[in-house]
Amino acid sequence: MKLLKTHKSLFIAAVLVIFAQWFMLSDQRVENWYTNGVYPYISGLLHFGLGWIPFSVGDLLYCAVIAWAALRLWQFVSSIWVKGFRNWGGKEMLLCHFLRLLTLMAWVWLVFHVLWGFNYYRKSIPDQFGFVVERPSREELVQFTQYILRETNRYALELKSSPLKTKTHVNCSIVNSNLPKSSLFGVIGNYMGYGGYYNPFTGEAQINTHMPAFMLPFIAVHEKAHQLGYAKESEANFMGYLAAMQSKDSCLKYAANLEMFIYANNALRRSDSVAAKNNFKALSPIAIKDLKSYKAFVQQYQGPIDEFTTWFYTKFLRINNQSEGMYSYDLGMVYVIRYINKKPA
């Protein structure tokens, strides 16, 4: 009877997965029916139900799932160990467990996409804003880096009276609001190399508050962009930057421009290391100090866990319609270049 129920549930899930795959073939269909159709209601409902809770419900959910999976794995292995493979049920029982696992994975995939994941297949930023994406030339990188350098120094001057040193010094509206939540995993995030993440199952945006303080405002606005339906990392970086520039918060503008400076200057360094070095020297003392602290931070926590996380997340991005992998973050900077060049003066 249980196997019959599993077959029935797997069949229903398979039909829905096939329908979802067909639905995702058209970015216009996703944009109209999902992103601008049902998703705002899904997001609003999740925010209404869980947004008021001061801690991350999603983190507790992840912990519960990990504990449940570990328990089930232990029961599975110990059952075979005690009874022996033949007495346990042999190939038929193994097939039954495999089908249950496949069914569970199919339903989790469906829930993930219904709650948020379809946004990976919406209309691209270039299509929405009407520009062509090409990797910037050296001259374009030089011009853009100089522009971002001036903007970074401009907002750094406004922060002179209260430089960003620790979390308690972050006087930024988005960080201090209830829009993002502090990750419950604490310093573990430093070893795994993430600054923030969005939980599609609970609609919560989390930030790793153990990161250098100057990075937190842009991390927060990046995760908020995910929450609004910009699923791809390139989209979240681009929309996060645009949102920051529309803000009246100098702290956020400084963080966003410094983030873009890091991407642009690193890209420039690959073709002109001298120009990149001179750009770094031209930064304000506050920005130089922040970047030196970030470099020390990365070196402190860099290791095999961070390397595995990078490898795993690269695979995750490519599976979810982001063939660029980790370059997706840099691609957001390219979008900013194309947007600024296209935008009328």
N, C-alpha and C positions, 0 to 999 in steps of 0.2 A: 504493500500500500504506500509506504514512504517513497519507494523508488518510482511508483506511478505518479505521485504528487510532484516528485523532482522532475520527471520527464515533462509533465504538464507545465510546470513553472518555467523550465528551460525552453520549451517550445514557445511560450508566450513572450519570454524575454528575447528569444532569437528573432521573432517577428518584429518586435519593437525596435531592436537594434538595426535590422534591415531598413525599417522605415526611417529611423534616425539618420542612417548613412545616406539614404536618398534625400532627406530633408537638407542635409549639410552640403549637398552638391551645388546648391545655388546660394551664393552670398547675398543676393538680393532678397531671396525668400527668407533667409535667416534674419536679415536686417529688418525686414518689414514685419514678419510674423512673430519673431522671437525677441530680438534686441529692443525694438521699439514697440513690441506688442505685449507679450506676457511677462517678459523679464522684469520690467519696472514694478509690476505687482508682486512678483516673487521676491525681489530684493526688498521692497517696502515691507512686505509681510515679515520677512526674516529680521529686518532691522527693528520693526515694531515689537516683535516677540522677544528678541535677544539683545538688542542694542542698548537697552537700559541697564543690563547686568554689568557691573564694573569689571568682572574678570572674564577671561576667554572661555566660553562654553565649548567652543570648537577644540581647544587644546585638551580639555577634559574628555571630550569625545574621542580624540585620537588616542589618548592614554588608555581609555576603556577598550577600544578596538585592539590595540596592541596587546593588552593583558588577555583579552578574550582569545585572540589568535594564538598567543603563546600557550594558553591553557588547552585549547583544542588540539594543538600540535603535540603537546605532551601526552594528552589522553590517547591520541592516535598512535604514537610511537610506543607508549607503554603497553597499550592493548595488544599490539602485535608481539611485543617482547615477552609478555606474560603467557599469552595463549599460543603463540607460534603462528606462522603465516597461514598454514592450512586450517587449523582449528579456528582461527580468527575469521575466516571467510574466504580467504584466497583471492583469486582474480576478480570474482564477482563483487565482493565487498570493496575491493580497491576501485573498481569501476564505479560503484555507487558513490564513493567518497569523491572521486574525480568529477562526476556529474554534478554533485552538490557544490563543489568548489567552483566549477564552471558557471553554474547557475547564479551563485552569489556574486561572482565577478561581473557577470552580465548585468545584473540588477544594480550593482554599485556604479557601473559605467553609465547606465541609463539615468540614475538619480543625479550623478555628477553633471551630465550634460543638460538635463532638464533644469537643474537649479542654477547653472552658470556656464557650463562648458560649451554650449552652442555658440557662445560669443567668440570662440576661437575662429569661427567660420563666417563671421559677419563681413560686411564690405570693408576693405582695407583702408587705412588712413590715406594713402595716395589717391584712392578713388573718391573718398569723402571730401578731401581738400583740393583735389584737382591738380596734383603735380606728379611728375615722373621721378621714380627713384633710380638714381645712379650713384655709385660710390663717388664721393667728392674727390676732385683733383687736389694736388698739392696746393695750388694757388687758392682754391676755395677753403681748404683747411686752414691755411695761414690767415686768410681774411676772417673766417669765423672764429678762430681761436683768439685773434686780436680783439674782436668784438666782445666775446665772452669774458676775456681777461679784463677789459674795461668795465663791464657790467659787474663782475665779481668784486673788483676793487671799489667800485662805486658804493655797493651795498655793505661792503666790509667797513667802510668809513662810518656808516650809520650804526655799526655794532661796536664801535670802539669803547663806548662807555660800559658795555656789558658783553664782553667776548664770551663765546661758547666754550666752556671747559668741561663741565660735567652735566649730567641730566638735570640737576637742580638749577643750572644756569640757562636752560633752554626756555627762553621767553617767547615761544612761538605758538600762535593760536591753535594751529592744527594738531600739534603734539600735545598740548594741554587740554584739548577738547576730548569729548567722548567718542569721536569718530574712529580713531584707531585704539586698539587695546594692547596692553603690554603682554608679550608672549610669556606664558607660564614656564617655558623651557629654559629661561634664563641664559646663563653663560654657555649652555650647550650650543646655542645658535652661533656663537663665535667660532666654535670648532667646526661647525657644519658650513660656515661661510655665508649665512643669509642675514639680511638686515630686516626683512619683513616677509610676510606671506599673507595670502588671502585664503580663507576657508570657505569653499563653495557650498559646503553642507550646512553651514550656520550663517553665512553671509557676513562674517566678521573679518575685519582687517586687523592684523597683528603686527607690531613692530618689536624688534629686538632692542630693548632699551639699554643693553650693555654695549652697544656700538658707540663709537665716538659721537659726542653730542651734536656736532655740526652737521652730521649726516641725517639725523632723525627727521627733520622737517621734510626733506625731499622723499625719504623712505615712506613717510606717512602719506604724502600726497600721491605718491606712486601707487600705494596699496588702495587708496581711496579711488583712484582711476580704475583699478581692477573691480572694485565694488560697484562702480557705475556701468560696468559692462565692457570695459576695454581689456580684453583678456590677454592679448599678446604683450610680451614685455616691451617690445618696441613701441606699441601703442600707449602703454601705461607711462613710459618715460616721456613720450612726446606730449600726451595730454597733461601729465603732471607738470611739465615745464610750462605749458601754456597757462594752466591754472595758476601756477605760482606767479607768473608775470602779470596776471590780472588781479592778484592779491595786493593789499596795502601793507602787508607784513614784510618788512625788510629782512627779517630773519629767514623767512621762507624764500624770498628772492635771492638772498645770498647763497643759501644752501643749493637751490636749483641751478644757479649759474656756476657755482663751484663744481657741482656734479657734472654739468656739461663740459666744463673746462677739463676735467679729468679725462672724459671720453675723447674730446677733440685733441688735446695735447698728446695723449697716448697714441692716437692715430697718426698725428703729425710726426711723432718720434720715430715711427717706422720708416719714414722717408727722409726726415731731416732732424736728426737728433740735436744738432746745434741750435736750431730755431726753437725746438721744444724746451731745451735747457734755458735759453734766454727768456722764454715766456714764463717759466717757473720763477726765475729771478725777479721778473717784473711784477709778480703778485704782491699784494699788500702783506705786511708782516703777520697779520691775523691769519690770512689764507695759507701762507707758507707754514706757519706753526700748525695749523689744522692738518695740512697734507702730510707733514712730517709725523704727526701723531697717528694719522691713519696708516702710514707705511709701517710704523712700529707695531701697531695693532695687528695688521695682517701678518707680519712676520712672527708675532708671538703665538698666533693660533693656527698658522699654516701647518698642514700635516696630512696624513693618509685619510683621515675622516673628511677633510675639506676636499681633497682630490676625488674621493669616491662620490661625495655629494655633487660636485661639479659634473662628473661623468654621468651620474644618474639623472640629474636635472637636464643635461643636454639631450639625453635620450627622450625624456618626458616632453621637452619642447618640440622636438622633431616629430614625435607621435601626434602632438596636438597642433598640427598645421603651422609649425615654425621651423622650417628647414634650415634656417640660419643657426639654430642652436643657441649657444651663449652669445653669438654676435647680435642676437636680437636686441640686446641692451644698447649696443653701439648703433644699431639701425635707428633707434629713437633719436639719436643725435643727428643722423643723416636727414631724418624727417624735419628736424628743427631747421637745419641748413636750407633745405628745399622750401620750407614754409616762409622763412625770412626773406629768401631771394625772390619768392613769388609775390609776397605780400606788398601791396602798393605803399609807397612812402607817405 
